[in-house]
Amino acid sequence: MKLKMNKNRKGFSLIELMIVIVILGALTAIILPQFNASESEAKDVGCDASNYGTLRQLTNYKSINGVYPSRLHSNLETEGGDIMGTSDDVSDLAAITASNILYRSTTVTLDADQAESLAAAGVEYVANGGFGIDAVFTGVEVGVSVVEVDEDWLEDQTGVATDSSVTINGLPIFAYASDDPQLKYTVGDTAATDPDGIVIALTVAPTTDWEHAVVGGFGGDKFDSRIGVAQEGGCPWLDGGADFRYYIAFFKVFDNGDAAEMIGTACPECGSLNP
């Protein structure tokens, strides 16, 4: 049996193919920007939710246990060492977060009263180095190193001044070192007026001990947390080679030894929140 070709069958002409390609190109030009915008909006919403979740969990933990969780990360590569970002390995810090910590903060050692203040707030240890099982923990005692926020934090990646600052309740973060920041801060100030402490930045990383609470300062009474929470949310924006962006909790550490207070949390690219 012989098969015969149907001589009447036609394929697409070159003109028809070109028309289809043009239509597909036009549809892509219309749809792709909408998709990218939706993806960007979804990331913003996700970041805000994680940031709010971090703030809410810290606040709830403090409300139930009377203190904050211990083992927050110091943002230092080693105890008393470089700020994270001074080496090439900054994959666990957001590019903008890293730039603010690197360019617009200072490594300081706490005196006896300041260490007592932070430990009295429940932060018995801080983590250094890695954000996971490779972290090294240092007791919050006199001489422990932390990162002080003593300049305006900016929403850029170079440490260069811009018109967009990270603020909490309308004030730059460093202003909260003042004994009355709302009353004494003046626009244009570059340092806190009449400070009665310092503001430090601690990262809410997987090193955080959500399962236990410590009252009574360093070496105080340790008990199981009365609330089952855990939050090390990460910003979904992954620019700058960051693998995961952990959020920053800002604490006011008092010079007189009073228990430190959390000012708020922030992902510098996506905004800040106050308790």
Secondary structure, DSSP 8 states (H G I E B T S, - for coil): ------TT-----HHHHHHHHHHHHHHHHHHHHHHHHHHHHHHHHHHHHHHHHHHHHHHHHHHHHSS--B-EE-SBSSTTS-BTTSSS--TTS-HHHHHHHHHS-EEEE--HHHHHHHHHTT--EEEEE-SSTTEEEEE-STT-EEEE--S--BSSSSS---S-B-EETTEEGGGGGBSSHHHH--TT-SS-SSBSEEEEEEE--TT-B-SEEEESSTT-EEEE-SS------EES--GGG-S-EE-EEEEEEETT----EEEEEEETTTEEE--
